[in-house]
Amino acid sequence: MKKTSFILAFLLSGAALAQSAGVFTATGNMITPRFAHTATLLPNGKVLIAGGKTICVIGSFPCVGANSAELYDPATGTFAATGSMTAVDPKGGLLLPDGRILFAGGDATAGTALVELYDPSTYTFTVSGHASILTSIASATLLNDGRVLLTGAGKFSLFYSAEIYDPVPGTFSAIANWPPADPTPLAVLVDGRVFLEFYEDNAGLLDPATGALSVVCGLTGFDGPPRASLLMDGNILFNGGNDASGSESSVELYNSAAGTLAGNGRMSTPRDGHTSTLLPDGTVLLAGGLPTGGHQVPAIASAELYDPATAGFSATGHLGIGRASHTAVLLSSGQVLITGGATFGSTNSIIGMSSAEIYTPPVPTPAPMLFSLSGDGRGQGAIWHPQTGMIVSSDNPAVAEEVLSMYTTSLFDTGVIPPQIAIGGRLAEILFFGGAPGYPGYKQVNFRVPSGVSPGPAVGVRLNYLNRPSNEVTIQVQ
């Protein structure tokens, strides 16, 4: 079957959301008040809320952590319990190529930290393994190849260490000569390198493929780690955080091509503990945070948008309540879910919030869509062999290492951030993504079937872009 025989039918099936005013509106409350937690968009469109802290009493250690989890359903605006984790102070909430969610944290009964995975199909957490050298977890960062960079306290060192977890075989490998300065991973570049901030504003790039660490010019406007957002052009926007005098309004831009950092204006309001969320139109939503240093000052409710095209900031709607150390996650609808955090302002404690709200941008952009032969986005995908134009089918199956093509929606027109495609739970190599010839507004993606995919008549194919999974279609793999 030629792809041209059905292409017009499924292209006409797309629908756009109506324009909105760029406002925040209240939604349901979480079951557990929490801050410094994680929020992850699942393939089914729901959001997994997990971990975090419920209260910190100043001068008392440790804070009271939460190992519980709950699911937010955008269709009903409600939260429901979904189990609890073994990990102590879990970090992560990372969506893996196979659809499971990874968390890492300390283990009260073992000598090393553990990794556990949440399976959305069974609503359960399962311990996957223990780190080789880490006893606690400071950060968990998803790499472009599907592996995970873990940092934290080392078992055989007075300083911090790091290792990489590969979820396919379930193995850990330590990174040799990890700097003792406790670098903080801030962002992953398009080329796969990880931008790290060291103490005293120094910065470096880690190449996960080789373990090599190179020094780059330092961040000059921040003492505490700023928020970081990878922009559509591949550069990184750093904003807010704190310095010796309190919260920062500074903004710096890392030019990934030149390897340079430069000031890029200031936010309208100093912010620390805020969120920085890349939206599908290329702008960045900066929301909430603390306006000055210390926890005694209440969190703010203001929000603003950064536009890379003008390097300028513009006001948008206000949060319903001031909050900091909250989470923001881009939904399939193009809206943003804000959950939890703390109001701060107390002299002796920080108490988590249970409230949540939705930000609707001026023009919401829905998540990418994959097309199927049935026209409903399910079942056999509209994916073809580019050499022949023939659809992948039972009579013409795909094979490992073969290049395939498909169309999708909602990719940024001039963006350099590639989509990720998982086939049978394994990442495919992206060879091309860009405008679909003859079909304005639609994008073509060429990709290579990964080796190691289990053959079958209905192998799942899913695209992930800006941490938003598409619907799943299937192909036949021989």
RODOTI-764843 format. One record per residue (C-alpha): x, y, z. Coordinates in steps of 0.5 Angstrom, whole numbers. Layout:
% RODOTI-764843
+-------+-------+-------+
!    xx !    yy !    zz !
+-------+-------+-------+
!     X !     Y !     Z !
...
+-------+-------+-------+
END
This chain:
% RODOTI-764843
+-------+-------+-------+
!    xx !    yy !    zz !
+-------+-------+-------+
!     0 !     0 !     0 !
!     3 !     7 !    -2 !
!     3 !    12 !     4 !
!     0 !    17 !    -1 !
!    -7 !    13 !    -1 !
!    -9 !    15 !     6 !
!    -4 !    21 !     8 !
!   -10 !    26 !     6 !
!   -15 !    23 !    11 !
!   -11 !    23 !    17 !
!    -8 !    30 !    16 !
!   -15 !    32 !    16 !
!   -16 !    29 !    23 !
!   -12 !    34 !    27 !
!   -15 !    39 !    32 !
!   -13 !    45 !    35 !
!   -14 !    48 !    42 !
!   -18 !    55 !    42 !
!   -14 !    61 !    44 !
!   -14 !    63 !    52 !
!   -12 !    69 !    56 !
!    -6 !    66 !    59 !
!    -8 !    65 !    66 !
!    -8 !    61 !    72 !
!   -14 !    57 !    75 !
!   -15 !    53 !    81 !
!   -16 !    45 !    80 !
!   -16 !    40 !    85 !
!   -12 !    39 !    91 !
!    -6 !    34 !    92 !
!    -8 !    28 !    98 !
!    -1 !    30 !   101 !
!     2 !    37 !   102 !
!     9 !    37 !    99 !
!    14 !    41 !    97 !
!    21 !    40 !    93 !
!    17 !    34 !    90 !
!    17 !    31 !    83 !
!    12 !    31 !    77 !
!    12 !    27 !    71 !
!     7 !    27 !    65 !
!     6 !    20 !    64 !
!     4 !    17 !    57 !
!    -3 !    16 !    59 !
!    -4 !    24 !    60 !
!    -4 !    23 !    67 !
!     1 !    26 !    72 !
!     5 !    22 !    77 !
!     7 !    27 !    83 !
!    12 !    23 !    88 !
!    16 !    24 !    94 !
!    18 !    31 !    96 !
!    18 !    34 !   104 !
!    12 !    35 !   108 !
!    15 !    40 !   113 !
!    22 !    43 !   115 !
!    23 !    45 !   122 !
!    29 !    50 !   122 !
!    34 !    48 !   126 !
!    32 !    41 !   126 !
!    34 !    36 !   122 !
!    32 !    32 !   118 !
!    26 !    35 !   114 !
!    20 !    30 !   114 !
!    20 !    27 !   107 !
!    14 !    24 !   103 !
!    15 !    17 !   100 !
!     8 !    17 !    97 !
!     6 !    18 !    90 !
!    -1 !    20 !    87 !
!    -4 !    21 !    80 !
!    -7 !    27 !    77 !
!   -12 !    26 !    72 !
!   -13 !    33 !    68 !
!   -20 !    30 !    65 !
!   -23 !    31 !    72 !
!   -18 !    35 !    76 !
!   -17 !    30 !    81 !
!   -12 !    27 !    85 !
!   -12 !    19 !    87 !
!    -7 !    15 !    91 !
!    -2 !    10 !    87 !
!     3 !     7 !    92 !
!     9 !     9 !    96 !
!    17 !     8 !    95 !
!    22 !     5 !    98 !
!    27 !    10 !    97 !
!    29 !    15 !   102 !
!    28 !    22 !   100 !
!    27 !    20 !    92 !
!    30 !    24 !    87 !
!    28 !    23 !    79 !
!    21 !    22 !    77 !
!    24 !    21 !    70 !
!    20 !    18 !    64 !
!    24 !    12 !    61 !
!    24 !    10 !    54 !
!    20 !     4 !    56 !
!    15 !     8 !    59 !
!    17 !     7 !    66 !
!    19 !    12 !    71 !
!    25 !    12 !    75 !
!    27 !    14 !    82 !
!    33 !    14 !    86 !
!    35 !    15 !    93 !
!    38 !    12 !   100 !
!    36 !     6 !   102 !
!    35 !     5 !   110 !
!    37 !    -2 !   110 !
!    43 !    -3 !   105 !
!    50 !     0 !   104 !
!    48 !     4 !    98 !
!    43 !     8 !    94 !
!    37 !     4 !    90 !
!    34 !     5 !    84 !
!    26 !     4 !    83 !
!    21 !     4 !    78 !
!    14 !     6 !    77 !
!    10 !     2 !    72 !
!     4 !     6 !    70 !
!     0 !     0 !    67 !
!     0 !    -4 !    74 !
!     1 !     3 !    79 !
!     7 !     0 !    83 !
!    14 !     1 !    85 !
!    19 !    -4 !    84 !
!    26 !    -4 !    86 !
!    31 !    -5 !    80 !
!    38 !    -5 !    83 !
!    43 !    -2 !    88 !
!    48 !     3 !    86 !
!    55 !     1 !    86 !
!    58 !     7 !    90 !
!    53 !    12 !    92 !
!    50 !    12 !    99 !
!    45 !    17 !    98 !
!    43 !    21 !    92 !
!    43 !    29 !    90 !
!    41 !    29 !    83 !
!    38 !    24 !    78 !
!    39 !    27 !    70 !
!    36 !    23 !    64 !
!    41 !    23 !    59 !
!    39 !    23 !    51 !
!    41 !    16 !    50 !
!    36 !    14 !    55 !
!    41 !    13 !    61 !
!    41 !    16 !    68 !
!    46 !    20 !    71 !
!    46 !    20 !    79 !
!    50 !    24 !    83 !
!    51 !    24 !    91 !
!    55 !    22 !    97 !
!    60 !    16 !    95 !
!    61 !    10 !    99 !
!    69 !    10 !    99 !
!    70 !    17 !    99 !
!    69 !    23 !   103 !
!    67 !    27 !    97 !
!    61 !    27 !    92 !
!    61 !    21 !    87 !
!    57 !    20 !    80 !
!    55 !    14 !    76 !
!    51 !    12 !    70 !
!    45 !     7 !    71 !
!    43 !     4 !    64 !
!    36 !     2 !    65 !
!    36 !    -4 !    59 !
!    41 !    -8 !    63 !
!    40 !    -5 !    69 !
!    47 !    -4 !    71 !
!    51 !     2 !    74 !
!    58 !     4 !    72 !
!    62 !     9 !    76 !
!    65 !    16 !    73 !
!    72 !    16 !    75 !
!    75 !    22 !    77 !
!    69 !    26 !    79 !
!    70 !    32 !    82 !
!    70 !    33 !    89 !
!    66 !    40 !    89 !
!    60 !    37 !    88 !
!    58 !    39 !    81 !
!    50 !    40 !    80 !
!    47 !    38 !    73 !
!    43 !    44 !    71 !
!    41 !    42 !    63 !
!    43 !    37 !    58 !
!    45 !    40 !    51 !
!    43 !    37 !    44 !
!    49 !    34 !    43 !
!    48 !    30 !    50 !
!    53 !    33 !    54 !
!    51 !    35 !    61 !
!    52 !    43 !    64 !
!    55 !    42 !    71 !
!    55 !    48 !    76 !
!    61 !    48 !    81 !
!    62 !    52 !    87 !
!    64 !    59 !    86 !
!    60 !    60 !    79 !
!    65 !    55 !    76 !
!    62 !    51 !    70 !
!    64 !    45 !    66 !
!    61 !    40 !    61 !
!    61 !    32 !    62 !
!    61 !    28 !    56 !
!    57 !    22 !    59 !
!    60 !    17 !    53 !
!    67 !    18 !    55 !
!    66 !    21 !    62 !
!    71 !    27 !    60 !
!    70 !    33 !    64 !
!    71 !    40 !    61 !
!    71 !    47 !    64 !
!    67 !    52 !    61 !
!    67 !    60 !    63 !
!    63 !    60 !    69 !
!    56 !    63 !    71 !
!    57 !    70 !    74 !
!    51 !    72 !    77 !
!    49 !    66 !    81 !
!    52 !    63 !    88 !
!    46 !    58 !    89 !
!    44 !    54 !    83 !
!    40 !    58 !    78 !
!    34 !    55 !    74 !
!    36 !    52 !    67 !
!    32 !    51 !    61 !
!    34 !    48 !    54 !
!    31 !    53 !    49 !
!    29 !    51 !    42 !
!    35 !    54 !    39 !
!    40 !    49 !    43 !
!    42 !    55 !    48 !
!    41 !    54 !    55 !
!    37 !    60 !    59 !
!    39 !    61 !    67 !
!    35 !    65 !    71 !
!    34 !    67 !    78 !
!    37 !    63 !    84 !
!    41 !    67 !    89 !
!    47 !    70 !    91 !
!    50 !    73 !    98 !
!    45 !    78 !    98 !
!    39 !    74 !    97 !
!    35 !    72 !    91 !
!    37 !    74 !    84 !
!    34 !    77 !    78 !
!    40 !    75 !    73 !
!    39 !    72 !    67 !
!    45 !    69 !    63 !
!    45 !    65 !    56 !
!    50 !    59 !    55 !
!    51 !    59 !    47 !
!    52 !    52 !    46 !
!    55 !    53 !    39 !
!    60 !    58 !    41 !
!    61 !    55 !    48 !
!    60 !    62 !    52 !
!    56 !    65 !    57 !
!    53 !    72 !    57 !
!    48 !    76 !    61 !
!    42 !    77 !    58 !
!    37 !    82 !    62 !
!    34 !    81 !    68 !
!    27 !    78 !    70 !
!    22 !    83 !    73 !
!    22 !    80 !    80 !
!    28 !    77 !    83 !
!    26 !    69 !    84 !
!    29 !    63 !    88 !
!    26 !    57 !    88 !
!    21 !    58 !    82 !
!    20 !    54 !    76 !
!    22 !    55 !    69 !
!    18 !    51 !    64 !
!    20 !    51 !    56 !
!    13 !    52 !    53 !
!    12 !    49 !    46 !
!    12 !    56 !    43 !
!    19 !    57 !    45 !
!    18 !    62 !    50 !
!    19 !    60 !    58 !
!    14 !    61 !    64 !
!    18 !    63 !    70 !
!    13 !    63 !    76 !
!    13 !    64 !    83 !
!    19 !    63 !    88 !
!    22 !    67 !    94 !
!    23 !    75 !    92 !
!    29 !    75 !    97 !
!    34 !    71 !   101 !
!    32 !    66 !   107 !
!    25 !    63 !   108 !
!    22 !    69 !   113 !
!    19 !    72 !   107 !
!    13 !    70 !   103 !
!    13 !    67 !    97 !
!    11 !    71 !    91 !
!     5 !    69 !    86 !
!     7 !    73 !    80 !
!     9 !    70 !    73 !
!    13 !    72 !    67 !
!    14 !    70 !    60 !
!    21 !    70 !    57 !
!    22 !    71 !    49 !
!    28 !    68 !    46 !
!    27 !    72 !    40 !
!    27 !    79 !    43 !
!    31 !    77 !    50 !
!    25 !    80 !    53 !
!    20 !    79 !    59 !
!    13 !    80 !    59 !
!     8 !    79 !    65 !
!     3 !    74 !    65 !
!    -3 !    72 !    69 !
!    -1 !    71 !    77 !
!    -1 !    64 !    81 !
!    -7 !    64 !    86 !
!    -3 !    64 !    91 !
!     5 !    65 !    92 !
!     9 !    59 !    92 !
!    16 !    56 !    92 !
!    20 !    50 !    91 !
!    13 !    47 !    87 !
!    13 !    44 !    81 !
!    11 !    45 !    74 !
!    10 !    40 !    68 !
!     7 !    41 !    61 !
!     1 !    37 !    60 !
!    -1 !    34 !    53 !
!    -6 !    40 !    52 !
!    -1 !    45 !    52 !
!    -3 !    47 !    59 !
!     2 !    47 !    65 !
!     0 !    44 !    72 !
!     3 !    47 !    78 !
!     3 !    43 !    84 !
!     5 !    44 !    92 !
!    11 !    48 !    94 !
!    11 !    52 !   100 !
!     8 !    59 !   102 !
!    14 !    61 !   107 !
!    14 !    67 !   111 !
!    15 !    63 !   118 !
!    21 !    64 !   122 !
!    21 !    57 !   125 !
!    18 !    52 !   119 !
!    17 !    51 !   112 !
!    10 !    47 !   111 !
!     8 !    44 !   104 !
!     2 !    46 !   101 !
!    -3 !    41 !    97 !
!    -6 !    46 !    93 !
!    -5 !    46 !    85 !
!    -7 !    50 !    79 !
!    -7 !    50 !    72 !
!    -3 !    55 !    67 !
!    -7 !    56 !    60 !
!    -2 !    60 !    55 !
!    -4 !    65 !    50 !
!    -4 !    59 !    45 !
!    -4 !    52 !    48 !
!     0 !    47 !    43 !
!    -2 !    40 !    44 !
!     3 !    34 !    45 !
!     5 !    31 !    38 !
!     1 !    26 !    35 !
!     3 !    20 !    31 !
!    -2 !    17 !    26 !
!    -5 !    11 !    25 !
!    -8 !     7 !    19 !
!   -15 !     7 !    22 !
!   -15 !    14 !    23 !
!   -16 !    14 !    31 !
!    -8 !    14 !    33 !
!    -9 !     7 !    35 !
!    -6 !     0 !    32 !
!    -2 !     0 !    26 !
!     2 !     6 !    25 !
!     2 !    10 !    19 !
!    10 !     9 !    18 !
!    13 !     7 !    12 !
!    20 !     5 !     8 !
!    23 !    11 !     5 !
!    26 !     7 !     0 !
!    20 !     4 !    -3 !
!    14 !     9 !     0 !
!    11 !     2 !     2 !
!     8 !     2 !     9 !
!    11 !    -2 !    14 !
!     6 !    -8 !    15 !
!     6 !   -16 !    16 !
!     7 !   -17 !     9 !
!    13 !   -12 !     9 !
!    16 !   -11 !    16 !
!    21 !    -7 !    19 !
!    28 !   -10 !    21 !
!    33 !    -8 !    26 !
!    38 !    -2 !    24 !
!    33 !     0 !    18 !
!    31 !     7 !    17 !
!    23 !     9 !    17 !
!    19 !    15 !    16 !
!    13 !    18 !    19 !
!     9 !    24 !    20 !
!     8 !    28 !    27 !
!     5 !    35 !    29 !
!     7 !    40 !    34 !
!    15 !    40 !    33 !
!    17 !    47 !    33 !
!    19 !    50 !    26 !
!    26 !    52 !    27 !
!    28 !    48 !    33 !
!    34 !    44 !    34 !
!    32 !    40 !    40 !
!    30 !    33 !    37 !
!    24 !    29 !    38 !
!    26 !    22 !    42 !
!    23 !    16 !    39 !
!    22 !     9 !    43 !
!    21 !     3 !    39 !
!    19 !    -3 !    43 !
!    22 !     1 !    49 !
!    29 !     2 !    46 !
!    31 !     9 !    43 !
!    32 !    10 !    36 !
!    37 !    14 !    32 !
!    34 !    20 !    29 !
!    37 !    22 !    22 !
!    32 !    27 !    20 !
!    26 !    32 !    23 !
!    23 !    38 !    19 !
!    18 !    40 !    15 !
!    14 !    35 !    11 !
!    14 !    36 !     4 !
!     8 !    38 !     1 !
!     4 !    38 !     8 !
!     5 !    45 !    11 !
!     5 !    45 !    19 !
!     6 !    37 !    19 !
!    13 !    35 !    21 !
!    17 !    29 !    18 !
!    22 !    24 !    22 !
!    26 !    19 !    19 !
!    29 !    14 !    25 !
!    33 !     8 !    25 !
!    30 !     2 !    28 !
!    34 !     0 !    34 !
!    38 !    -7 !    35 !
!    36 !   -11 !    40 !
!    28 !   -10 !    39 !
!    24 !   -16 !    40 !
!    21 !   -18 !    34 !
!    13 !   -18 !    34 !
!     7 !   -16 !    30 !
!     5 !   -10 !    34 !
!    11 !    -7 !    37 !
!    10 !     0 !    40 !
!    12 !     6 !    37 !
!    12 !    13 !    41 !
!    15 !    20 !    40 !
!    17 !    24 !    46 !
!    18 !    32 !    45 !
!    19 !    37 !    51 !
!    18 !    31 !    56 !
!    11 !    30 !    53 !
!     9 !    23 !    50 !
!     5 !    22 !    44 !
!     0 !    17 !    43 !
!     3 !    10 !    42 !
!     2 !     6 !    35 !
!     5 !     0 !    33 !
!     9 !    -3 !    27 !
!    11 !   -10 !    25 !
!    18 !   -12 !    27 !
!    22 !   -18 !    24 !
+-------+-------+-------+
END
